[in-house]
Amino acid sequence: MPKSPHKERDLRAYARSTQFKIVLGALLITFVVGNGLIWLLYGSDAASLGLLCMGIGLVPVLLIIISMWMMNWIVQKTKGD
């Protein structure tokens, strides 16, 4: 019985996908569990303020991610890939 053709594995794509899933899961846990506990202990007004603060706290992180993505795009463009 012939073996199936060996597919190339792109380990970088797999690592990128895994890292994205881990970060997304951490953010989801932080927002849901953290804000849920705030709501449970302090009420809905505090929970809405907690969401606002967490959202504002994500702005610098998103700016860093966007700038890193843009730098990577520029390098790939000049490299010719």
C-alpha positions as CSV (number, residue, x, y, z in Angstrom):
1,M,0.0,0.0,0.0
2,P,1.6,3.3,-1.0
3,K,2.1,6.0,1.5
4,S,0.2,9.2,1.2
5,P,2.3,12.2,0.0
6,H,4.0,14.0,2.7
7,K,2.7,17.4,3.3
8,E,5.0,20.2,4.3
9,R,4.3,21.5,7.8
10,D,4.5,25.2,8.3
11,L,5.6,25.4,11.9
12,R,5.7,29.1,12.0
13,A,2.1,29.4,10.9
14,Y,1.1,26.8,13.5
15,A,3.0,28.7,16.2
16,R,1.4,32.0,15.1
17,S,-2.1,30.4,15.2
18,T,-1.4,28.9,18.6
19,Q,-0.1,32.2,20.1
20,F,-3.2,34.0,18.7
21,K,-5.5,31.5,20.3
22,I,-3.7,31.7,23.7
23,V,-3.8,35.5,23.7
24,L,-7.5,35.5,22.7
25,G,-8.3,33.0,25.4
26,A,-6.5,35.1,28.0
27,L,-8.3,38.2,27.0
28,L,-11.6,36.4,27.0
29,I,-11.0,34.9,30.5
30,T,-9.9,38.3,31.8
31,F,-12.9,40.1,30.5
32,V,-15.5,37.5,31.3
33,V,-14.2,36.2,34.6
34,G,-12.7,39.4,35.8
35,N,-15.7,41.5,34.9
36,G,-18.1,38.8,36.1
37,L,-16.5,38.9,39.5
38,I,-16.6,42.7,39.6
39,W,-20.3,42.5,38.7
40,L,-21.0,39.8,41.3
41,L,-19.2,41.7,44.2
42,Y,-19.8,45.3,43.4
43,G,-22.8,45.5,41.0
44,S,-23.5,46.5,37.4
45,D,-22.3,50.1,37.7
46,A,-18.8,48.9,38.8
47,A,-18.8,46.2,36.1
48,S,-19.5,48.8,33.4
49,L,-16.7,51.0,34.7
50,G,-14.5,47.9,34.8
51,L,-15.2,47.2,31.1
52,L,-14.4,50.8,30.3
53,C,-11.1,50.6,32.1
54,M,-10.2,47.3,30.5
55,G,-11.0,48.6,27.1
56,I,-8.9,51.8,27.6
57,G,-6.1,49.6,28.9
58,L,-6.2,47.6,25.6
59,V,-5.6,50.7,23.5
60,P,-1.8,50.8,24.0
61,V,-1.5,47.1,23.4
62,L,-3.5,47.3,20.2
63,L,-1.3,50.3,19.0
64,I,1.8,48.2,19.6
65,I,0.4,45.2,17.8
66,I,-0.7,47.4,14.8
67,S,2.7,49.1,14.6
68,M,4.5,45.7,14.8
69,W,2.2,44.3,12.0
70,M,2.9,47.4,9.9
71,M,6.7,47.1,10.4
72,N,6.5,43.4,9.4
73,W,4.5,44.3,6.3
74,I,7.0,47.0,5.3
75,V,10.0,44.6,5.8
76,Q,8.2,41.9,3.8
77,K,7.4,44.4,1.0
78,T,11.0,45.6,0.7
79,K,12.4,42.1,1.0
80,G,10.3,41.0,-2.0
81,D,8.5,38.1,-0.4
